Amino acid sequence: MNALFGQLIGGKHGLLRHLADADDGEVRLEFANPASHDEILDSLRKNQRFDSKDIALLSKVKGFVWGTYSYSPGCKGDVLVTIHVVLPKGESVSFQDVGKPETVMRKIAAQMVMHFQKTSFPSMVIMGNRILVLVGAPGSSINQAPNPGIAKEACQMVQARLPTEKEYEYLSVLGDWNGGVSLDHMFWALPDQQVLSPDTRNPTPVRSHTEVQFAPVNFYCVK
């Protein structure tokens, strides 16, 4: 498992490589002690104390990671790997994938970076001279509704509102890695029964729901 963890953290396609390839935003995922289990246990057996640098690292620890693996059925040389992460308030999340030892950890690394680096809800974003609070949507961070009216009512239920066109556009510019939310190629609910359609900007991306053939709309709520 130690060799697999090495691939997860510092391999050619490991966590460090994925983080380096991400946008220049806040790095939310890093390992304070990437040493192998054997090295850590050996230090404990020798009663070695942490030096000042290690203490500084330990003060930053906000969670713990461990994993298990087994050979997958089929005798193809694949391994089934599960990585567990326990966070400060006791919440936990697990990541799992199957593949050859040299590739399975890069897939899990991609899962972990996507989970931890992507914009979380609730969060705050500075927009001009004010702070915009991204509340999320009832039931999930981003949800879908049959029409803008239902999306608006859902936001009101959590004492929030739908974003305006300018707010959607600004948060899309920030992107999923820097505290924003990408528009992608989806329809987004706007107040007043309107829809933001980023792929149809001529003459304007703001359309009525009828113009997009009453398609379901995505939304999240803000304050």
Number of C-alpha atoms within 10 A of each C-alpha: 15 13 11 18 19 16 22 26 20 16 19 14 18 22 27 20 17 18 21 10 9 16 14 10 14 12 15 10 15 13 15 16 11 13 12 14 12 10 10 13 11 12 13 12 9 8 9 10 10 13 8 9 8 12 11 12 13 13 9 10 14 12 15 13 13 12 16 11 15 12 15 15 10 7 8 10 11 18 20 17 22 17 20 15 16 15 14 10 8 8 9 13 12 15 16 17 17 19 18 14 17 16 20 20 28 25 18 22 25 17 16 21 21 16 14 13 20 17 18 18 17 13 14 16 15 10 12 7 6 8 11 17 17 24 22 22 25 16 7 10 16 15 16 19 17 13 20 26 15 15 27 23 14 21 22 13 11 15 12 20 21 25 23 14 17 9 15 21 18 15 21 17 15 16 19 19 21 20 23 23 22 17 20 11 10 14 23 26 31 27 16 10 16 21 27 27 23 18 13 13 11 8 7 11 15 20 19 17 21 11 12 16 8 13 15 17 24 22 24 27 26 22 15
